[in-house]
Amino acid sequence: MYQLQLLQIAVFVAMGFLLPAVGMIGLAWVFQIALGYHRPNPTKNQPYECGMKPIQEAHIQFEIRYYLYVLLFILFDIEIIFIIPWALATDAISAQLRCPLFGPIEMTIFVAILAVGLAYAWKKGALEWE
């Protein structure tokens, strides 16, 4: 019974990887070879902006601060996503270990490390925008 469940999970995971990779990408490649054609000209290679001619170059350089904001947002967004399930898991572990403060102490240490990172970014001026 247990081996059958593991086999079902393995098939599910394999199909989860194979269907998008081989199926969709391979199918798109076959249709591009069989049905597609490519005849480039200056009009087709021009960036499209709502039917108007582009005003400026399509590739502009962003400031590094934009990427710093994004990285900090992702860092703290991921932290918030994981805190609730982690709190539930550490609550169960605390009950097993018969140490009711294990989970809160562990989470406090994690949040303190992230707070030190935020303070460092704040001190370095990564959160300031001119």
Buried (B, 14 or more C-beta within 10 A) or exposed (E): EEEEEEEEEEEEEEEEEEEEEEEEEEEEEEEEEEEEEEEEEEEEEEEEEEEEEEEEEEEEEEEEBEEBBEEBEEEEEEEEEEEEEBEEEBEEEBEEEEEEEBBEEBBEEBEEEEEEEBEEBEEEEBEEEE
